Amino acid sequence: MLKKMGSIVYMLFILLSEVNSCVELSKTLRIFGINISHDTINRILWDEGISPQERLFSYVKDFITSDYNIIVIDDFVIDKIYSKSTEFTYYCWSNLHKRVVKGIHIVDCIVTNGKNIIPIDFRVYDKQRDGKTKNDLCREIISSLVEKGLNIRYICFDSWYSSKENLKLIDKFGLFYLCRIKRNRKIKLSKNGEWISIKELGEIPKSGLIVYLRKVGYVKLFCLSKNGKAVYYITNNLFMDFEEFQEVRNASWRIEEFHRGVKQCCNIGNFFVRKRLPILGHISLAMRAFFILERIRIDKKITWYEFRRELNRIAVGNAIISLCKEAGLLLI
């Protein structure tokens, strides 16, 4: 049974339990007469037949319809502040703690139709072992998605990934991007004009401004105000209007919702394995668990959090009834 259903059992377990160890799952199954050792469960995470990234994509690919065409790439950190021997662990900035902490840095990717979320790829930052930067991992993901033949309307990311190498790669594939860009990047108002920083520009029209970005080429520049500060975006679609800009930009925020959901509801950071392969296995299963949760949200029209509360009510109710029966009490 575990060979066929092991991954599903593990995904449901991490959706429900706050203690996500193989030992705890083994103990939980034993209550229901299913005697499976924690070593057997651990082998689910060590599956080497196909990469964890490919297992994730294979699990969700049939649900990627033509309207899911906006790709969003970002990164987040799994805090491992007190870990001494967990692999993939480096000192990195944590938005939760607002300081540098020990953690596992993940570059991740979703596809969205502007409303719903499907996680489709990820890479774990491990520069000391493979020498790859986060931008290298970003290009790996983009190349992999193009190879898979996805219908891609836009690729979105923040200013960290707006390097000339990334932008030129997307241009090479004949695709459009929309991304944040730092205010100190050099531009010209014409190819033969003088170089100036974006921040030196005057007022930018709401409909955008076509400029020449240094070492990249012509792009369309948009500007929004956030907390009184100018925030800049660029796209290589020179015909993008403000309405489409807002639509794609708003869709790109779905990845922030994904980060909250996969952390708070799918326990992506709550694991006890230490080696690289089982860590990758757990991350892949947590993202697939999120996909299950997202499909339930769409079908049942309830939030991820309410569905988890429903499951916990069922579990607690069954436990109360079982304990009362054991104690010989009659529930009226």
C-alpha positions in Angstrom: 0.0 0.0 0.0 2.7 2.5 1.0 4.6 1.9 -2.3 1.5 3.2 -4.2 0.0 5.6 -1.7 3.1 6.7 0.3 3.4 10.1 -1.3 -0.3 10.9 -0.8 -0.2 9.7 2.8 2.9 11.9 3.5 1.2 14.9 1.8 -1.9 14.6 3.9 0.1 14.1 7.0 2.1 17.3 6.6 -1.2 19.1 5.9 -2.6 18.0 9.3 0.3 17.4 11.6 2.5 20.0 13.3 5.2 17.4 14.0 6.4 16.2 10.6 8.8 13.5 11.3 8.8 10.0 9.7 8.7 8.6 13.3 5.6 10.6 14.1 3.8 9.4 10.9 4.8 5.8 11.7 3.3 6.2 15.2 0.1 7.8 13.8 -0.5 4.9 11.3 0.2 2.3 14.0 -2.9 3.6 15.9 -5.0 2.4 13.0 -3.3 -1.0 12.8 -0.9 0.0 9.9 2.5 -1.1 11.0 5.1 0.7 8.9 8.5 1.6 10.2 9.8 5.2 10.0 12.7 3.9 7.8 10.1 2.7 5.2 8.5 6.1 5.3 11.8 7.9 5.1 12.5 6.1 1.8 9.6 8.0 0.3 11.8 11.1 0.6 14.8 9.3 -0.8 13.1 8.2 -4.1 15.8 8.6 -6.7 13.8 7.4 -9.8 13.0 10.9 -10.9 14.1 14.3 -9.5 11.9 16.0 -6.9 11.4 18.9 -9.3 10.2 16.6 -12.1 7.9 14.8 -9.7 6.3 18.1 -8.8 5.8 19.1 -12.4 4.5 15.6 -13.4 1.9 15.9 -10.5 0.5 19.2 -11.6 1.0 19.4 -15.4 -2.4 18.1 -16.4 -4.0 21.0 -14.6 -2.1 23.7 -16.4 -4.7 24.9 -18.9 -4.1 27.6 -21.5 -5.3 30.4 -19.2 -2.4 29.6 -16.8 0.2 31.6 -18.7 1.9 34.0 -16.3 5.1 32.6 -14.8 6.4 34.1 -11.5 9.8 33.4 -10.1 10.9 34.4 -6.6 12.7 33.0 -3.6 12.1 32.4 0.1 13.9 31.1 3.1 13.2 28.2 5.4 14.5 29.2 8.8 16.9 26.7 10.4 18.3 28.9 13.0 19.3 26.2 15.5 20.3 23.6 12.9 23.9 22.4 13.1 24.1 19.6 10.6 21.2 20.1 8.1 22.6 20.3 4.5 21.7 23.2 2.2 21.9 25.5 5.3 23.6 28.9 4.9 23.4 32.3 6.5 20.9 34.4 4.6 18.5 37.3 5.1 15.1 36.4 6.7 12.1 38.6 6.1 10.5 37.0 9.2 13.3 37.9 11.6 14.5 41.0 9.7 18.1 39.9 10.1 20.6 37.3 8.7 19.8 33.8 10.0 20.7 30.2 9.2 18.3 28.8 6.7 17.6 27.0 3.4 17.2 29.4 0.4 14.8 28.3 -2.2 14.3 29.8 -5.7 10.7 28.8 -6.7 8.3 29.2 -9.6 4.5 29.2 -10.0 2.2 29.6 -12.9 -1.0 31.5 -12.4 -4.1 32.7 -14.3 -4.2 35.7 -12.1 -6.4 34.1 -9.5 -5.2 30.5 -8.8 -1.8 29.1 -8.1 0.1 26.1 -9.4 3.7 25.5 -8.1 5.7 24.1 -11.0 9.5 24.2 -10.2 12.1 25.0 -7.6 15.8 25.0 -7.0 17.7 25.0 -3.7 20.6 27.5 -3.4 23.8 25.6 -2.6 26.6 27.7 -4.0 29.4 26.1 -2.0 28.6 22.7 -3.6 27.6 23.6 -7.1 28.8 27.2 -7.5 25.5 28.5 -8.8 24.0 31.9 -7.9 20.3 32.6 -7.5 20.4 34.1 -11.0 21.9 30.9 -12.4 19.1 29.0 -10.8 16.5 31.4 -12.2 17.9 30.8 -15.8 17.8 27.0 -15.2 14.1 27.3 -14.3 13.3 29.4 -17.3 15.1 27.1 -19.7 13.4 24.1 -18.2 9.9 25.6 -18.6 10.6 26.5 -22.2 11.9 23.0 -22.9 8.6 21.6 -21.4 6.6 23.6 -24.0 4.5 25.7 -21.5 2.3 28.4 -22.9 4.0 31.4 -21.5 2.5 34.9 -21.8 4.8 36.7 -19.3 7.6 35.8 -16.9 7.6 38.0 -13.8 10.2 38.5 -11.1 11.6 41.2 -8.8 14.6 43.4 -9.3 17.1 40.8 -7.9 16.5 38.7 -11.1 16.5 41.6 -13.6 20.2 41.0 -14.6 21.0 41.5 -18.3 21.7 37.7 -18.6 18.2 36.8 -17.4 16.6 39.5 -19.6 18.5 38.5 -22.7 17.7 34.8 -22.2 14.0 35.6 -22.1 14.5 37.7 -25.3 16.3 34.8 -26.9 13.3 32.6 -26.3 11.0 35.2 -27.8 9.1 35.6 -24.6 7.8 38.7 -22.7 8.9 39.6 -19.1 7.7 42.1 -16.6 9.9 42.8 -13.6 10.9 45.3 -11.0 14.1 47.2 -11.7 16.3 49.3 -9.4 16.4 53.0 -9.7 20.1 53.2 -10.3 20.1 51.2 -13.6 21.4 53.2 -16.5 19.1 54.1 -19.4 19.0 56.3 -22.5 16.0 58.1 -23.8 17.3 57.2 -27.3 20.0 54.8 -28.4 22.4 57.7 -29.1 21.5 59.7 -26.1 23.4 60.2 -22.8 23.3 57.6 -20.0 21.3 58.6 -17.0 20.0 56.7 -13.9 16.3 55.8 -13.9 15.9 57.9 -10.8 17.0 61.0 -12.8 14.0 60.8 -15.1 11.3 63.3 -14.7 7.6 62.3 -14.6 6.9 59.0 -16.4 3.6 58.8 -18.3 1.0 56.4 -16.9 1.1 54.6 -20.2 4.8 53.9 -19.8 8.0 55.3 -21.4 10.1 53.5 -24.0 13.8 53.7 -23.0 17.1 52.0 -23.9 18.4 49.9 -21.0 22.1 49.5 -20.8 23.4 46.2 -22.2 19.9 45.0 -22.8 18.0 47.1 -25.4 14.7 48.9 -25.7 12.2 48.3 -22.9 9.1 50.0 -21.7 9.4 51.6 -18.2 6.4 52.0 -15.8 6.4 53.8 -12.5 4.2 53.4 -9.5 4.2 55.1 -6.1 4.5 52.8 -3.0 4.6 54.4 0.4 5.6 57.7 -1.2 8.5 56.1 -3.1 8.8 55.5 -6.8 8.8 51.8 -7.8 9.9 51.0 -11.3 9.0 48.1 -13.7 10.2 47.2 -17.1 8.9 45.0 -19.9 10.2 44.0 -23.3 6.7 44.2 -24.7 6.8 47.8 -26.0 3.1 47.7 -26.8 2.0 46.9 -23.2 -0.6 49.4 -22.0 -1.3 50.4 -18.4 -4.3 48.1 -18.1 -2.3 45.1 -19.1 0.6 46.2 -16.9 -1.7 46.3 -13.8 -3.2 42.9 -14.7 0.2 41.1 -15.0 1.7 42.9 -12.0 -1.3 42.0 -9.8 -1.0 38.4 -11.0 2.6 38.3 -10.0 1.7 38.8 -6.3 0.2 35.3 -6.2 3.6 34.0 -5.5 3.6 35.9 -2.1 0.3 34.1 -1.3 2.0 30.8 -2.3 4.9 31.5 0.1 2.4 32.1 3.0 0.3 29.1 2.2 3.2 26.6 1.8 4.8 27.7 5.0 1.7 28.1 7.2 -0.5 25.3 5.9 1.9 22.8 4.3 4.8 22.8 6.8 7.4 23.1 4.2 10.0 24.2 6.8 9.0 21.6 9.5 11.1 18.5 8.8 13.7 16.6 10.6 15.8 15.0 7.8 19.3 16.4 7.3 20.6 15.1 3.9 20.1 16.8 0.6 17.9 14.3 -1.2 15.3 13.8 1.5 15.2 17.6 2.0 14.4 18.0 -1.7 11.8 15.2 -1.4 10.1 16.9 1.5 10.1 20.3 -0.3 8.6 18.7 -3.4 5.9 16.9 -1.4 5.0 20.1 0.5 4.5 22.0 -2.7 2.3 19.1 -4.0 0.4 19.3 -0.8 -0.2 23.0 -1.4 -1.5 22.1 -4.8 -4.0 19.7 -3.2 -5.0 22.5 -0.8 -5.4 25.0 -3.7 -7.6 22.6 -5.7 -9.8 22.1 -2.6 -10.0 25.9 -2.1 -11.2 26.3 -5.7 -13.7 23.4 -5.6 -15.2 24.0 -2.1 -14.8 27.8 -2.2 -13.2 28.0 1.2 -9.9 29.3 2.4 -6.9 27.0 3.0 -7.1 27.8 6.7 -10.8 27.0 7.0 -10.3 23.6 5.3 -7.4 22.8 7.7 -9.7 23.7 10.6 -12.4 21.4 9.2 -10.0 18.5 9.1 -8.8 19.2 12.6 -12.4 19.4 13.9 -13.0 15.9 12.3 -9.9 14.5 13.9 -10.6 16.0 17.3 -14.3 14.9 17.2 -13.3 11.3 16.3 -10.7 11.3 19.1 -13.3 12.5 21.7 -15.8 9.9 20.6 -13.2 7.1 20.7 -12.0 8.1 24.2 -15.5 8.3 25.5 -16.3 4.8 24.2 -13.1 3.5 25.8 -14.1 5.1 29.1 -17.6 3.6 28.8 -19.3 7.0 28.6 -22.5 7.6 26.7 -22.6 10.7 24.5 -26.0 12.3 24.5 
